[in-house]
Amino acid sequence: MSNHLPAPLDPLDLLLAERACERLVIDFVRRLDLGEPGTVAELFTADGVWNWPAGERRVEGREALRDYFGGRPSDRLSRRMCTNILVTVDSATTASSTTYFATYRVDGRGDSLPSPRLPANIGHYEDTFRKVDGVWQLASRTLFLAFGGDTERVAPAPAASGDGQSPVLSAGRPA
């Protein structure tokens, strides 16, 4: 009787695969928060999927992903904190992961710094990865929320008081 299990990966190959997948998780949120949101599509396989079952959203394929993520409001300010990234390499070309996240987000960002607020969402991602032409990519990302709310729209900042201080700093919050 033959064993159909794949051969175990060399420890260095395993480590490199885990790190490549972990980097995709981190690059995804960096591009949304600090880069061009539409470019997250480049991190996915050509048939990649972003899925949010509770939100009844499913976006398939690179072009649809580019349109979806690139269509976020231009005045959105967001920061995603990711932790507990656990990558499981299943074979030389497939892997999966679970990542916990908290998203801080407001719309209506102007020139002033918004005051701190609670996260808009807290949950976890379940990802699958495929190695295509020697490069690890996201095959699917599914979003699960444990806590969530609407994105707050911040009001325009009040006019300067004329005392030469920024409204943010004059409110007594540390710089």
Phi, psi and omega in degrees: 000130182267150178264124184264012177287142178294154178295141179296149179284149171301142182305323178292318177298321178298312180298317179295321178294315179301315182294320179297319179290319177299320179296324177299318178301314182288319181295324178305306183289326177298316180295322178293317186275323189239349185244218177260110185305324180296339182285352176299336179301329180293342180278348183264156170296163181304327180256022184301155184227135169247127188227135174228090186303316182291332178269001181052044177239135174217122182239124185238136175091149186300316181296316178296321177295318179299315179294316183297304183287328178288345182271009180290155183303139182290340180262018179278134172246124181217153172216127178251130177254119180248142180208174177052045179283113181243107180262133175241116179272120183269329180200184179293345183230003180222146178205170176215165177205161170234134181223129174276147180213157168228132181247122172259129188202139171220153171251157179092018181301134176243213181278339182268160181277122178292153177290156180298151179212171178289160177298146175285327181214146172223132181185210176213155174256143168243118185245150166238148183231150173226142174268117183240122181051042176082003182238130176285136179221158173287127173267324176204150174226125177242132184258129176236122179262134171265326178220141179196160178203179179288157175283124180286140173259121182276148179281154175302147180293147177294158179298151180302145184283350180088358180268005177083359180261147175293142177302329180292312182287328181287348179280359176091004178275147179295152182291000000 
